[in-house]
Amino acid sequence: ASLSVEDFNKVYATKEPVVLDGLFQNEEFRQRCRRERLLSSYGHRKVKLTTASSHSYIQRPVRLDYYINYMMGPQDISTPGNETLYHFGDTDRVEWKDLFDVYNFPPYPIPGLDPIISFGLAGAGTGVPMHFHGPTFAEVIHGRKRWFFHRPTWVPSFDPNRTTLRWLVEDYPHLHGNEKPLECTVGPGQVIYFPDRWWHSTLNIDTSVFVSTFLSPSIPEKQFRNQSL
């Protein structure tokens, strides 16, 4: 079913998450993000790996082909988040412009907010524990990603270095009532949107390629020119 921009902004933009399915296409981007195509076309380029914890401070630049061939394996449940490195979020948008230029942004502009694209690849079982940030569209290009949400009013109680996989195996079965998060699984071609400051964690069910479109406050043109001087 179609969803108008007006209805999206009225019903979801500031209120609750929603999964958008089949409303727009990124087939060219999907083809470019197949393993063999990534290795042949972009393997020599650098990506920045970040720790899979709620507070991701450590970054390690590596070549994409090295990361895919030697580092992008399944999550070891015994490895804490601050010792798990994978690629999500921090990509040089100038160096990767030729890839990003073929990505079709979600067709739901929110007044006063501008999109910033973020690209990631990760092995099965990886993910980021509970954290929050501004409103975001997140599309799965290949694989499947499981999402867990709590409302902004939720009072967090979690170990930021405990991986989502370990939390899911050891803690999740014992949650009751309001302790249980809202959750869903997003697959190829689907996009999830969530508003500002919603707590969320992620788990890549398969080896996955994904794109996040973070929305940040627009900079007025006059202010932008002054910052550029």
VOBA-1610 file (N, C-alpha, C; in pm, whole numbers, padded with zeros to 5 digits, always signed):
BEGIN
Ala+00084-00119+00000Ala+00000+00000+00000Ala+00088+00124+00000Ser+00039+00232-00060Ser+00115+00356-00065Ser+00097+00433+00066Leu+00196+00516+00094Leu+00192+00601+00212Leu+00237+00738+00168Ser+00150+00837+00181Ser+00185+00972+00138Ser+00282+01036+00235Val+00355+01135+00185Val+00446+01210+00271Val+00369+01276+00385Glu+00253+01329+00354Glu+00170+01394+00456Glu+00131+01295+00566Asp+00087+01176+00528Asp+00048+01076+00628Asp+00167+01027+00708Phe+00284+01011+00641Phe+00403+00968+00714Phe+00439+01068+00822Asn+00442+01195+00786Asn+00478+01298+00884Asn+00374+01312+00995Lys+00249+01289+00962Lys+00142+01301+01060Lys+00139+01184+01157Val+00160+01063+01106Val+00139+00942+01186Val+00268+00890+01250Tyr+00382+00901+01179Tyr+00502+00832+01225Tyr+00621+00922+01259Ala+00640+01031+01191Ala+00767+01105+01195Ala+00817+01134+01336Thr+00727+01170+01425Thr+00768+01204+01563Thr+00706+01111+01667Lys+00640+01004+01621Lys+00559+00927+01715Lys+00603+00784+01738Glu+00627+00707+01633Glu+00658+00566+01654Glu+00728+00507+01532Pro+00800+00394+01553Pro+00866+00328+01440Pro+00766+00267+01343Val+00813+00247+01220Val+00730+00184+01117Val+00822+00115+01017Val+00781-00002+00968Val+00853-00073+00863Val+00787-00039+00730Leu+00866+00008+00635Leu+00819+00046+00502Leu+00864-00062+00404Asp+00771-00117+00329Asp+00801-00231+00244Asp+00753-00206+00101Gly+00845-00214+00005Gly+00808-00207-00134Gly+00767-00070-00185Leu+00804+00035-00113Leu+00762+00169-00153Leu+00862+00237-00245Phe+00985+00187-00251Phe+01084+00242-00342Phe+01190+00135-00367Gln+01271+00153-00469Gln+01363+00049-00514Gln+01508+00097-00509Asn+01597+00004-00471Asn+01740+00031-00475Asn+01813-00088-00538Glu+01760-00137-00650Glu+01815-00257-00711Glu+01957-00237-00763Glu+01986-00121-00824Glu+02122-00096-00871Glu+02220-00094-00756Phe+02183-00029-00647Phe+02269-00027-00528Phe+02287-00168-00474Arg+02179-00247-00473Arg+02184-00385-00422Arg+02281-00469-00506Gln+02277-00453-00637Gln+02367-00529-00723Gln+02512-00490-00698Arg+02538-00363-00677Arg+02675-00318-00651Arg+02726-00366-00516Cys+02636-00404-00427Cys+02675-00445-00293Cys+02683-00596-00275Arg+02677-00671-00387Arg+02703-00814-00379Arg+02851-00836-00349Arg+02881-00944-00280Arg+03017-00967-00232Arg+03121-00954-00343Glu+03099-01026-00455Glu+03199-01025-00561Glu+03215-00887-00623Arg+03106-00811-00629Arg+03112-00676-00687Arg+03182-00580-00591Leu+03154-00593-00463Leu+03223-00509-00366Leu+03373-00533-00369Leu+03413-00661-00376Leu+03556-00693-00377Leu+03625-00643-00503Ser+03560-00661-00618Ser+03624-00622-00744Ser+03626-00471-00766Ser+03521-00403-00724Ser+03510-00259-00752Ser+03562-00171-00638Tyr+03549-00219-00516Tyr+03578-00132-00402Tyr+03674-00194-00300Gly+03725-00312-00328Gly+03806-00382-00230Gly+03929-00307-00184His+03984-00220-00270His+04105-00146-00235His+04078-00025-00146Arg+03950+00010-00129Arg+03917+00129-00051Arg+03916+00100+00100Lys+03935+00206+00176Lys+03939+00193+00321Lys+03798+00209+00381Val+03772+00131+00486Val+03654+00150+00570Val+03702+00162+00714Lys+03620+00223+00797Lys+03654+00236+00939Lys+03569+00139+01019Leu+03637+00052+01095Leu+03568-00041+01183Leu+03549+00025+01319Thr+03435-00004+01380Thr+03400+00058+01508Thr+03361-00051+01606Thr+03385-00027+01734Thr+03349-00128+01834Thr+03198-00141+01846Ala+03153-00264+01865Ala+03010-00294+01875Ala+02963-00278+02018Ser+02974-00157+02069Ser+02927-00126+02204Ser+02842+00000+02197Ser+02772+00029+02306Ser+02685+00147+02308Ser+02765+00276+02297His+02891+00271+02338His+02976+00389+02333His+03095+00355+02243Ser+03081+00379+02112Ser+03179+00335+02013Ser+03287+00441+01996Tyr+03397+00424+02068Tyr+03505+00522+02062Tyr+03620+00474+01974Ile+03648+00345+01974Ile+03761+00292+01900Ile+03727+00281+01752Gln+03817+00326+01666Gln+03801+00312+01522Gln+03930+00257+01463Arg+03915+00168+01365Arg+04031+00108+01301Arg+04011+00106+01150Pro+04091+00180+01074Pro+04078+00178+00929Pro+04143+00054+00869Val+04073-00012+00776Val+04127-00129+00706Val+04077-00125+00562Arg+04144-00198+00474Arg+04094-00215+00339Arg+03967-00300+00341Leu+03874-00268+00253Leu+03748-00341+00249Leu+03771-00489+00219Asp+03861-00522+00125Asp+03881-00663+00092Asp+03937-00741+00210Tyr+04026-00680+00289Tyr+04078-00748+00407Tyr+03967-00771+00509Tyr+03884-00671+00529Tyr+03773-00684+00624Tyr+03678-00796+00583Ile+03638-00799+00455Ile+03543-00900+00408Ile+03602-01039+00415Asn+03728-01054+00373Asn+03787-01187+00363Asn+03837-01244+00494Tyr+03877-01158+00587Tyr+03945-01208+00706Tyr+03881-01167+00839Met+03793-01068+00840Met+03743-01018+00967Met+03593-01028+00982Met+03519-01035+00872Met+03373-01024+00878Met+03308-01161+00903Gly+03341-01221+01016Gly+03286-01351+01050Gly+03171-01340+01149Pro+03112-01455+01185Pro+03004-01454+01284Pro+03053-01406+01420Gln+02962-01349+01497Gln+02993-01299+01631Gln+03021-01415+01726Asp+03130-01408+01798Asp+03159-01502+01906Asp+03087-01453+02031Ile+03000-01535+02087Ile+02918-01490+02200Ile+03000-01452+02321Ser+03123-01504+02331Ser+03206-01473+02448Ser+03285-01344+02433Thr+03286-01285+02313Thr+03362-01162+02290Thr+03277-01041+02324Pro+03323-00954+02415Pro+03244-00836+02451Pro+03239-00734+02337Gly+03142-00644+02345Gly+03123-00545+02240Gly+03242-00456+02218Asn+03313-00419+02325Asn+03427-00329+02310Asn+03549-00397+02250Glu+03539-00530+02225Glu+03646-00602+02156Glu+03600-00655+02021Thr+03477-00621+01981Thr+03423-00662+01852Thr+03425-00544+01756Leu+03496-00560+01645Leu+03505-00454+01545Leu+03428-00493+01420Tyr+03341-00404+01373Tyr+03279-00427+01242Tyr+03244-00293+01179His+03210-00299+01051His+03190-00176+00975His+03044-00135+00976Phe+03017-00025+01043Phe+02883+00034+01039Phe+02896+00182+01067Gly+02843+00261+00979Gly+02826+00402+01010Gly+02927+00499+00958Asp+03057+00474+00974Asp+03155+00577+00943Asp+03222+00547+00809Thr+03173+00609+00702Thr+03227+00588+00568Thr+03256+00724+00505Asp+03371+00736+00441Asp+03409+00860+00375Asp+03315+00884+00257Arg+03228+00984+00271Arg+03125+01005+00168Arg+03182+01063+00039Val+03303+01118+00043Val+03367+01165-00080Val+03427+01047-00156Glu+03503+00964-00085Glu+03567+00848-00148Glu+03464+00750-00204Trp+03350+00737-00135Trp+03248+00639-00173Trp+03133+00704-00249Lys+03154+00824-00300Lys+03046+00897-00366Lys+02985+00821-00483Asp+03070+00753-00562Asp+03018+00683-00679Asp+02920+00572-00643Leu+02938+00511-00526Leu+02843+00411-00479Leu+02719+00478-00419Phe+02741+00576-00335Phe+02628+00642-00267Phe+02537+00715-00364Asp+02593+00760-00477Asp+02512+00836-00573Asp+02400+00752-00636Val+02412+00620-00634Val+02307+00537-00694Val+02204+00493-00590Tyr+02223+00535-00466Tyr+02126+00499-00361Tyr+02009+00597-00363Asn+01889+00542-00365Asn+01768+00624-00359Asn+01725+00643-00214Phe+01727+00767-00168Phe+01689+00796-00031Phe+01540+00767-00010Pro+01500+00732+00111Pro+01358+00717+00140Pro+01281+00844+00102Pro+01169+00829+00035Pro+01098+00946-00021Pro+01006+01016+00080Tyr+01057+01031+00202Tyr+00976+01093+00307Tyr+01055+01203+00378Pro+01068+01319+00314Pro+01138+01430+00379Pro+01062+01477+00503Ile+01139+01510+00607Ile+01081+01564+00729Ile+01126+01710+00740Pro+01034+01802+00751Pro+01070+01945+00753Pro+01177+01976+00858Gly+01279+02050+00815Gly+01384+02093+00906Gly+01496+01994+00926Leu+01489+01878+00858Leu+01592+01776+00876Leu+01654+01740+00741Asp+01786+01718+00740Asp+01858+01678+00620Asp+01914+01537+00635Pro+01920+01458+00525Pro+01968+01320+00533Pro+02119+01310+00522Ile+02177+01217+00599Ile+02318+01182+00589Ile+02325+01031+00578Ile+02384+00980+00471Ile+02387+00837+00445Ile+02502+00769+00519Ser+02478+00646+00562Ser+02576+00566+00632Ser+02565+00422+00581Phe+02679+00357+00559Phe+02685+00227+00493Phe+02753+00126+00584Gly+02706+00001+00586Gly+02767-00097+00673Gly+02761-00239+00618Leu+02857-00321+00662Leu+02861-00464+00632Leu+02899-00536+00760Ala+02835-00649+00788Ala+02864-00717+00914Ala+02828-00864+00905Gly+02896-00944+00987Gly+02872-01087+00992Gly+02751-01122+01076Ala+02708-01246+01065Ala+02592-01295+01141Ala+02619-01287+01291Gly+02518-01243+01365Gly+02529-01236+01511Gly+02585-01107+01563Thr+02634-01021+01474Thr+02686-00892+01519Thr+02569-00795+01540Gly+02597-00685+01602Gly+02495-00585+01627Gly+02543-00486+01731Val+02462-00387+01759Val+02496-00285+01857Val+02395-00289+01970Pro+02442-00291+02096Pro+02348-00291+02209Pro+02274-00158+02222Met+02187-00149+02321Met+02096-00036+02335Met+02168+00100+02330His+02112+00189+02249His+02161+00326+02238His+02050+00407+02173Phe+02069+00537+02161Phe+01971+00619+02091Phe+02042+00732+02016His+01973+00787+01919His+02021+00904+01844His+01901+00967+01776Gly+01925+01050+01677Gly+01817+01120+01609Gly+01738+01029+01517Pro+01634+01083+01454Pro+01549+01002+01366Pro+01628+00942+01251Thr+01590+00820+01211Thr+01670+00744+01116Thr+01583+00652+01031Phe+01616+00643+00902Phe+01569+00536+00816Phe+01681+00433+00804Ala+01650+00304+00815Ala+01753+00201+00802Ala+01703+00092+00707Glu+01777+00074+00597Glu+01739-00023+00495Glu+01834-00142+00496Val+01780-00262+00483Val+01860-00382+00466Val+01876-00406+00316Ile+02000-00414+00271Ile+02030-00438+00129Ile+02043-00588+00103His+02119-00657+00188His+02131-00802+00184His+02125-00854+00327Gly+02067-00973+00344Gly+02059-01033+00476Gly+01932-00993+00551Arg+01935-01013+00682Arg+01824-00977+00769Arg+01878-00917+00898Lys+01804-00820+00950Lys+01844-00753+01074Lys+01725-00751+01169Arg+01750-00790+01293Arg+01646-00787+01396Arg+01664-00662+01480Trp+01553-00595+01507Trp+01553-00469+01580Trp+01476-00484+01710Phe+01527-00418+01814Phe+01461-00414+01945Phe+01449-00267+01987Phe+01330-00228+02030Phe+01305-00087+02062Phe+01245-00070+02201His+01282+00042+02264His+01213+00093+02382His+01183+00241+02359Arg+01075+00286+02415Arg+01035+00426+02400Arg+01136+00520+02467Pro+01138+00647+02427Pro+01233+00742+02485Pro+01221+00755+02637Thr+01104+00726+02692Thr+01084+00738+02836Thr+01139+00620+02914Trp+01184+00516+02845Trp+01237+00397+02911Trp+01362+00431+02991Val+01372+00375+03111Val+01490+00394+03195Val+01586+00277+03171Pro+01699+00301+03107Pro+01786+00190+03066Pro+01860+00125+03183Ser+01878-00004+03172Ser+01960-00081+03266Ser+02025-00193+03186Phe+02147-00170+03140Phe+02214-00268+03055Phe+02364-00241+03057Asp+02440-00342+03020Asp+02585-00332+03009Asp+02618-00289+02865Pro+02675-00171+02844Pro+02700-00123+02709Pro+02800-00208+02631Asn+02878-00292+02701Asn+02974-00378+02632Asn+02925-00522+02619Arg+02802-00548+02658Arg+02743-00680+02643Arg+02678-00685+02505Thr+02722-00772+02418Thr+02673-00773+02282Thr+02524-00808+02279Thr+02459-00767+02171Thr+02318-00800+02153Thr+02299-00950+02151Leu+02390-01023+02088Leu+02378-01169+02081Leu+02378-01231+02220Arg+02470-01188+02304Arg+02476-01245+02440Arg+02352-01206+02520Trp+02308-01081+02506Trp+02186-01036+02574Trp+02067-01120+02528Leu+02059-01147+02397Leu+01946-01222+02343Leu+01944-01365+02397Val+02058-01426+02407Val+02066-01565+02452Val+02047-01577+02603Glu+02107-01485+02681Glu+02111-01501+02826Glu+02006-01420+02902Asp+01970-01303+02852Asp+01881-01214+02927Asp+01739-01208+02870Tyr+01729-01206+02740Tyr+01600-01188+02673Tyr+01494-01289+02719Pro+01528-01419+02734Pro+01424-01516+02774Pro+01362-01488+02911His+01428-01407+02992His+01379-01382+03128His+01308-01247+03143Leu+01288-01176+03035Leu+01219-01047+03041Leu+01069-01068+03054His+01005-00976+03127His+00861-00985+03149His+00798-00846+03135Gly+00674-00844+03091Gly+00596-00720+03088Gly+00665-00608+03014Asn+00677-00493+03080Asn+00736-00374+03017Asn+00885-00386+02993Glu+00947-00491+03051Glu+01089-00513+03024Glu+01111-00557+02879Lys+01010-00617+02819Lys+01024-00667+02682Lys+01023-00551+02583Pro+01114-00554+02488Pro+01116-00447+02387Pro+01013-00473+02277Leu+00978-00368+02205Leu+00912-00386+02077Leu+01016-00442+01981Glu+00977-00529+01889Glu+01077-00586+01800Glu+01019-00623+01665Cys+01111-00634+01568Cys+01073-00676+01433Cys+01199-00723+01362Thr+01180-00793+01251Thr+01290-00833+01164Thr+01272-00767+01028Val+01379-00705+00980Val+01374-00633+00853Val+01462-00707+00752Gly+01405-00731+00632Gly+01476-00805+00529Gly+01509-00719+00409Pro+01565-00780+00305Pro+01609-00705+00187Pro+01496-00622+00125Gly+01527-00496+00097Gly+01430-00407+00035Gly+01335-00342+00134Gln+01342-00379+00260Gln+01257-00317+00361Gln+01336-00209+00435Val+01263-00109+00480Val+01322+00003+00553Val+01246+00022+00683Ile+01320+00038+00792Ile+01254+00074+00917Ile+01287+00220+00948Tyr+01186+00292+00994Tyr+01205+00430+01039Tyr+01175+00435+01188Phe+01256+00511+01262Phe+01222+00536+01403Phe+01252+00682+01436Pro+01168+00741+01522Pro+01183+00883+01556Pro+01299+00911+01651Asp+01316+01035+01682Asp+01422+01084+01769Asp+01419+01018+01907Arg+01538+00975+01953Arg+01563+00931+02091Arg+01493+00801+02128Trp+01449+00725+02033Trp+01400+00591+02064Trp+01520+00499+02090Trp+01520+00433+02206Trp+01625+00336+02237Trp+01612+00218+02141His+01725+00167+02093His+01720+00053+02003His+01851-00025+02006Ser+01840-00153+01980Ser+01957-00238+01958Ser+01932-00322+01834Thr+02040-00376+01777Thr+02027-00449+01651Thr+02101-00582+01658Leu+02056-00676+01575Leu+02123-00805+01560Leu+02116-00845+01413Asn+02230-00862+01351Asn+02234-00909+01213Asn+02216-01060+01212Ile+02102-01106+01163Ile+02072-01250+01163Ile+02162-01323+01065Asp+02187-01261+00952Asp+02275-01317+00849Asp+02391-01220+00827Thr+02488-01261+00747Thr+02583-01163+00695Thr+02503-01058+00619Ser+02521-00933+00653Ser+02429-00830+00606Ser+02501-00708+00550Val+02434-00645+00454Val+02472-00514+00404Val+02354-00421+00431Phe+02380-00304+00481Phe+02271-00217+00522Phe+02310-00071+00507Val+02209+00013+00495Val+02228+00158+00482Val+02138+00227+00583Ser+02196+00322+00655Ser+02116+00406+00744Ser+02118+00549+00691Thr+02003+00612+00694Thr+01991+00753+00658Thr+01957+00830+00786Phe+02059+00892+00844Phe+02040+00970+00965Phe+01987+01108+00927Leu+01895+01157+01007Leu+01835+01288+00981Leu+01882+01386+01088Ser+01942+01495+01043Ser+01994+01594+01135Ser+01939+01732+01100Pro+01936+01824+01196Pro+01879+01957+01170Pro+01946+02027+01053Ser+01864+02086+00968Ser+01915+02158+00852Ser+01994+02281+00896Ile+02101+02312+00821Ile+02179+02433+00846Ile+02130+02540+00750Pro+02081+02653+00801Pro+02037+02760+00711Pro+02148+02798+00613Glu+02110+02834+00491Glu+02209+02861+00386Glu+02308+02970+00429Lys+02261+03076+00494Lys+02350+03184+00537Lys+02450+03134+00639Gln+02404+03053+00734Gln+02493+02999+00836Gln+02593+02903+00772Phe+02547+02823+00672Phe+02636+02730+00603Phe+02748+02806+00531Arg+02714+02918+00465Arg+02816+02996+00395Arg+02918+03051+00494Asn+02871+03096+00611Asn+02963+03150+00710Asn+03057+03043+00762Gln+03004+02919+00781Gln+03089+02811+00830Gln+03191+02768+00726Ser+03160+02794+00599Ser+03249+02750+00491Ser+03363+02849+00468Leu+03352+02969+00521Leu+03454+03072+00497Leu+03582+03040+00574
//
